Amino acid sequence: MTKNIFSTPVRRSSSSLFSNAFLDFYHLVVRMTWPRFLASFAAVFLLTNVCFGLLYSVQNDAIAGLKTLGYWEYFFFSVQTLATIGYGSMYPQTLYGHALVTLEAMVGLLGVGMFAALAFAKISLPRSRVVFSNTAVVSKFEGQPALMFRVANERSNKIIGAEVALTLIIGETTQEGQSMRRIYDLDLVRNHMPMLALTWLVIHPVNQNSPLAKLSQEALAEADFILVATMKGLDETVSQTIHSNHTYSFEDMKWNHRFVDLYRKDGSDDQAYIDLTLIHETMDGSV
C-alpha cells in the first residue's frame, strides 16, 4: 500500500513576513488551548511585574511605605498597581515614582482589557459536539453498492438545517505526466436535514456516476486519497452556525459491513433510546 501524502505533516515555508504566526496574534490566541492561554496570561503578568519592579527599585525613595528596600517590596507594589488593587500602605512619592505608576496603570488597563476580550472571544466561539463514525462501510443499500458513515449530535439540543457534504481528494497523473490532486464532490442520497436531533446515516451510492465506481478495493488500497466529510448547521440554543469535519482513508473503510443498530430498549419500561456509544460499531454485512 502506498503512503498517503494527505496524512503527511506539511511544513510551510515563505519569505513573506506574514508567514510569522505572531503577526496574526488574534488567530494565534484564539486557537490556543485554555491551559496554554492561562499559562500565557500568568507568564505575561509576572514578567510585566518583574520589569516594573526593577524600574521602581532604580530609585530607592520612589515608593513610600516600604518595610525594606528589598526587590520584592517593589515587585509586590507593582502587582498592586497593575491589578489596580491599591491597599494604600505603599504609594509613589517622587516624580519618577508617579511617572512609573502612570505608565504601569496604562499598561494594566490595556492588558486587562485585551486579555478579557480574548477570553470572551474564546468562550463565544461556536463549538459543535458533532461526532462522526470513525469507520465508513461499503455494502449494499437498496440493492446497489453504497459508501456509508454516521453522524450524530452529542448535545441534547437540535441542529437546524444540517447539511453534509462528502468530497473525494485523490492523487492523479495527467496525460502530460503532471501529478495533481483531483477533487470530486460525491452525490449523497440526502445532503440536507431540516433538524438533526438524533443520528444521520449518510449514504453515497457507488453507481456509474460515482468516481469510486472506477476503483476496485485493490485499486483504492494503492491509491493516494482521502474522503472528507463536512457538516454545518445552526445550533438552536445559541443561534450560531457550527461546523465539523472528519476524514476517512482506506484504513477507515470496511467492505461488506454494516453499522450496528443504535436503537435499544430499556428492559424496565420497554422504552426505546439511542446508544451513541455504538456509533462506531459495525458488523459483517452478511449476518
C-alpha positions as CSV (number, residue, x, y, z in Angstrom):
1,M,0.0,0.0,0.0
2,T,1.3,3.5,-0.9
3,K,1.9,6.1,1.7
4,N,-0.9,8.6,1.9
5,I,0.5,12.0,1.3
6,F,-2.6,13.7,2.7
7,S,-1.7,12.4,6.2
8,T,1.9,13.7,6.0
9,P,2.5,16.8,8.1
10,V,3.1,19.9,6.0
11,R,5.9,22.3,6.8
12,R,5.1,25.7,5.4
13,S,7.9,28.0,4.2
14,S,7.7,31.5,2.9
15,S,9.9,34.5,2.6
16,S,7.0,36.8,3.5
17,L,6.8,38.4,6.9
18,F,3.2,37.4,7.1
19,S,4.2,33.8,7.4
20,N,5.1,34.5,11.0
21,A,2.2,33.3,13.2
22,F,2.8,36.0,15.7
23,L,1.8,38.7,13.2
24,D,-1.7,37.0,13.3
25,F,-1.9,37.4,17.1
26,Y,-5.7,37.2,17.4
27,H,-5.9,34.0,15.4
28,L,-2.9,32.5,17.3
29,V,-4.5,33.2,20.7
30,V,-8.0,32.0,19.8
31,R,-6.5,28.7,18.6
32,M,-4.7,28.2,21.9
33,T,-6.0,25.6,24.4
34,W,-7.3,27.1,27.6
35,P,-4.3,25.8,29.7
36,R,-1.9,27.5,27.2
37,F,-3.9,30.7,27.3
38,L,-4.0,30.9,31.1
39,A,-0.3,30.0,31.3
40,S,0.5,32.7,28.8
41,F,-1.6,35.2,30.8
42,A,0.3,34.3,34.0
43,A,3.7,34.5,32.3
44,V,2.9,37.9,30.8
45,F,1.5,39.2,34.1
46,L,4.6,38.0,36.1
47,L,7.1,39.2,33.6
48,T,5.5,42.7,33.5
49,N,5.6,43.0,37.2
50,V,9.2,41.8,37.3
51,C,10.2,44.5,34.8
52,F,8.3,47.3,36.7
53,G,9.7,46.1,40.0
54,L,13.2,46.5,38.6
55,L,12.3,50.0,37.4
56,Y,10.9,51.0,40.8
57,S,14.0,49.8,42.5
58,V,16.2,52.1,40.5
59,Q,15.2,55.0,42.8
60,N,15.1,53.9,46.4
61,D,12.8,56.6,47.6
62,A,10.4,56.4,44.7
63,I,7.8,54.5,46.7
64,A,6.8,55.4,50.3
65,G,5.6,52.9,52.9
66,L,8.1,50.1,52.1
67,K,9.2,48.0,55.1
68,T,12.5,47.3,53.5
69,L,14.3,48.3,50.3
70,G,14.4,44.7,49.0
71,Y,13.4,44.0,45.5
72,W,10.2,42.0,46.5
73,E,8.7,45.1,48.1
74,Y,8.9,46.9,44.7
75,F,7.6,43.8,42.9
76,F,4.5,43.5,45.1
77,F,3.9,47.2,44.8
78,S,3.9,46.7,41.0
79,V,1.4,43.8,41.4
80,Q,-0.9,46.1,43.4
81,T,-0.6,48.9,40.8
82,L,-1.0,46.7,37.7
83,A,-4.1,45.0,39.1
84,T,-5.5,48.3,40.5
85,I,-5.7,46.9,44.0
86,G,-4.1,49.8,45.9
87,Y,-4.1,48.8,49.6
88,G,-2.9,52.3,50.4
89,S,0.1,51.2,52.6
90,M,2.5,51.9,49.7
91,Y,2.3,54.8,47.3
92,P,4.6,56.8,45.0
93,Q,6.2,59.9,46.5
94,T,8.6,61.2,43.7
95,L,8.1,62.4,40.2
96,Y,9.9,59.3,39.0
97,G,7.6,57.0,41.0
98,H,4.4,58.8,39.8
99,A,5.6,58.6,36.2
100,L,6.2,54.8,36.5
101,V,2.8,54.4,38.2
102,T,1.1,56.3,35.4
103,L,2.8,54.1,32.8
104,E,2.0,50.9,34.6
105,A,-1.6,51.9,35.0
106,M,-1.9,52.4,31.3
107,V,-0.3,49.1,30.6
108,G,-2.5,47.4,33.2
109,L,-5.7,48.9,31.8
110,L,-4.7,47.9,28.3
111,G,-3.6,44.4,29.3
112,V,-6.7,43.6,31.3
113,G,-9.0,44.8,28.5
114,M,-7.1,42.9,25.9
115,F,-7.0,39.6,27.8
116,A,-10.6,39.9,28.8
117,A,-11.6,40.5,25.2
118,L,-9.5,37.5,24.0
119,A,-11.0,35.3,26.8
120,F,-14.5,36.3,25.7
121,A,-13.7,35.6,22.1
122,K,-12.5,32.1,23.0
123,I,-15.6,31.5,25.1
124,S,-18.0,32.7,22.5
125,L,-16.6,30.6,19.7
126,P,-19.2,28.3,18.3
127,R,-18.3,24.7,19.0
128,S,-20.0,21.7,17.7
129,R,-20.5,18.4,19.5
130,V,-21.0,16.5,16.3
131,V,-19.5,13.0,16.2
132,F,-18.7,11.1,13.0
133,S,-18.3,7.4,13.0
134,N,-14.6,6.6,12.8
135,T,-15.4,3.9,10.1
136,A,-17.1,4.2,6.7
137,V,-18.7,1.0,5.4
138,V,-19.2,-0.2,1.8
139,S,-22.1,-2.5,1.4
140,K,-25.4,-3.0,-0.4
141,F,-28.1,-0.4,0.2
142,E,-31.4,-0.7,-1.7
143,G,-29.8,-3.3,-4.0
144,Q,-26.7,-1.3,-5.0
145,P,-23.3,-0.7,-3.5
146,A,-23.0,2.3,-1.3
147,L,-20.5,4.1,0.9
148,M,-22.0,5.0,4.3
149,F,-21.0,6.7,7.5
150,R,-22.9,8.0,10.5
151,V,-23.2,11.5,12.1
152,A,-24.7,12.3,15.5
153,N,-25.3,15.3,17.7
154,E,-23.8,14.6,21.2
155,R,-25.8,17.5,22.7
156,S,-29.4,17.2,23.8
157,N,-30.5,20.1,21.6
158,K,-31.1,20.2,17.8
159,I,-29.0,21.3,14.8
160,I,-31.3,23.3,12.4
161,G,-30.8,23.0,8.7
162,A,-27.9,20.4,8.9
163,E,-26.0,20.0,5.7
164,V,-23.5,17.2,4.9
165,A,-21.0,17.1,2.0
166,L,-18.6,14.3,1.0
167,T,-15.6,15.0,-1.1
168,L,-13.0,12.7,-2.6
169,I,-9.5,14.1,-2.9
170,I,-7.3,11.7,-4.8
171,G,-3.8,12.0,-6.4
172,E,-3.8,11.5,-10.1
173,T,-1.4,12.0,-13.0
174,T,-2.4,14.0,-16.1
175,Q,-1.8,12.9,-19.7
176,E,1.2,15.3,-19.6
177,G,2.7,13.4,-16.6
178,Q,1.9,16.1,-14.0
179,S,0.9,14.9,-10.6
180,M,-2.0,16.7,-9.1
181,R,-4.8,16.3,-6.6
182,R,-8.3,15.9,-8.1
183,I,-11.3,16.9,-6.1
184,Y,-14.6,15.2,-6.7
185,D,-17.9,16.1,-4.9
186,L,-19.7,12.8,-4.2
187,D,-23.5,12.7,-4.6
188,L,-25.5,11.7,-1.5
189,V,-28.9,10.2,-1.1
190,R,-29.7,13.1,1.2
191,N,-27.4,16.0,2.0
192,H,-29.8,18.2,3.9
193,M,-31.8,17.5,7.1
194,P,-34.2,20.2,8.4
195,M,-33.4,19.2,12.0
196,L,-30.7,16.9,13.3
197,A,-31.7,15.7,16.8
198,L,-30.6,12.1,16.8
199,T,-28.4,10.4,14.2
200,W,-27.9,10.5,10.5
201,L,-26.8,7.7,8.2
202,V,-25.1,9.5,5.3
203,I,-25.2,7.4,2.1
204,H,-23.2,7.8,-1.2
205,P,-24.5,5.4,-3.9
206,V,-21.5,3.9,-5.7
207,N,-23.2,3.9,-9.1
208,Q,-21.9,4.6,-12.6
209,N,-21.7,8.3,-11.8
210,S,-19.5,7.9,-8.8
211,P,-15.7,8.3,-9.1
212,L,-15.4,5.4,-6.7
213,A,-17.1,3.0,-9.2
214,K,-13.9,3.2,-11.3
215,L,-11.8,2.0,-8.5
216,S,-11.8,-1.5,-7.1
217,Q,-11.0,-2.3,-3.5
218,E,-7.5,-3.3,-4.6
219,A,-7.1,-0.1,-6.6
220,L,-8.2,2.0,-3.6
221,A,-5.6,0.3,-1.4
222,E,-2.9,1.6,-3.7
223,A,-4.5,5.0,-4.4
224,D,-3.4,8.1,-2.6
225,F,-6.8,9.5,-1.4
226,I,-8.9,10.8,1.4
227,L,-12.6,11.2,1.9
228,V,-13.5,14.5,3.6
229,A,-16.9,14.7,5.3
230,T,-18.1,18.1,6.4
231,M,-21.2,19.2,8.2
232,K,-22.7,22.6,9.1
233,G,-25.9,23.8,10.7
234,L,-27.4,26.2,13.1
235,D,-27.2,25.4,16.8
236,E,-30.7,26.1,18.1
237,T,-29.6,27.1,21.6
238,V,-27.0,29.8,20.7
239,S,-28.3,30.5,17.2
240,Q,-24.7,30.2,15.8
241,T,-23.5,28.3,12.8
242,I,-21.4,25.3,13.7
243,H,-19.0,23.3,11.6
244,S,-17.5,19.9,11.9
245,N,-15.4,17.6,9.7
246,H,-13.9,14.2,9.5
247,T,-11.6,12.4,7.1
248,Y,-11.6,8.8,6.0
249,S,-8.7,6.9,4.5
250,F,-8.5,3.4,3.1
251,E,-7.7,2.1,6.6
252,D,-11.0,3.6,7.9
253,M,-13.2,1.7,5.3
254,K,-14.8,-1.7,5.8
255,W,-16.2,-3.7,2.9
256,N,-19.3,-5.8,3.2
257,H,-20.0,-4.5,6.7
258,R,-23.0,-2.6,8.1
259,F,-23.5,-0.4,11.2
260,V,-24.8,-1.9,14.4
261,D,-28.3,-0.5,15.2
262,L,-28.2,2.3,17.7
263,Y,-31.7,1.9,18.9
264,R,-32.1,0.0,22.1
265,K,-35.0,-0.7,24.5
266,D,-34.9,-0.3,28.2
267,G,-35.8,-3.6,29.8
268,S,-37.6,-1.9,32.7
269,D,-40.2,0.1,30.8
270,D,-39.6,-1.1,27.2
271,Q,-38.9,2.5,26.2
272,A,-36.6,3.0,23.1
273,Y,-33.4,5.0,23.3
274,I,-30.3,5.7,21.3
275,D,-26.9,4.4,22.5
276,L,-24.4,6.7,21.0
277,T,-21.5,4.6,22.3
278,L,-22.3,2.2,19.5
279,I,-21.9,4.8,16.7
280,H,-18.6,3.4,15.6
281,E,-19.6,-0.3,15.8
282,T,-20.0,-2.4,12.7
283,M,-20.8,-6.0,11.9
284,D,-20.5,-8.4,9.0
285,G,-23.0,-7.4,6.4
286,S,-23.8,-11.0,5.6
287,V,-25.1,-11.5,9.2
